[in-house]
Amino acid sequence: LKVTRCPVLEIYKAVGVVPSLPNICDIVNNADGGYGKVYDSKLKFSLLKSMARGDEYCIYSWTKE
């Protein structure tokens, strides 16, 4: 899944929290991995690209283990 706009990122940039954004991104995206496990215990979530880490977009990936 390719995401080109992140409201969370925009809010944190607006209040000047940019240096800690990668950590915030990890925390928020850990929930995505948990949601996948609810549907199928073999689903694995990965964040392959992240705007919070300087990429131009985010790539979310779910794969079977």
N, C-alpha and C positions, 0 to 999 in steps of 0.2 A: 504494500500500500504506500503510495507516494503522497506526502502531505507538503503543501507549499505555503501554508499559513498556519501559524500557531497563536491562538489568542493568549495562552499562558505566557509564552515567550514575549509577546507584545506588552503585556501587563508588567512583567518583571523588568523589562527594559525601561518602561516608562517611569518606574520608581527607583531605577538605578541599582538593581540587584544583579547586573550582568555577570560579575565574576563568579557567582555561585550557581549560575544557571545549569551547568552540566550536572551538578548534584541534584538540583530540583528536578531536572529532566529524568534522571535515574529513578527518583522516588515516584514521580507521577507514572512513569512507564512500567514500573514493577506491578502496578495494578493491572495493566493490560495482560501481562503474563499470567496473573492470577485468574483473570476472567477466562482465558483460554483453557486453563487447567480444569475449571468447573465443567466445561463442555466436553473436554477430552483430555484425560490425564497424560496423554502422550504429546500434546501440543507444546511446542517450545516457542517462546516469543524472543525476538531479537530486534534491536534498534540498529540498523546497519548504517544509517546516516542520520545526523542530527543538526538542526539549525542552531541549537544551543551550543554546539561544539564548533560552529563555523561553517557547516555545510550549507548549500543554498536551499536545501529541502530535507525533509526527514523520510527515511524509508523504514517502514515497519514490516516485519516478516514473521509469519507463523509457520512452523514446519513440524512434521511428525518426528518424534525421537525414535 
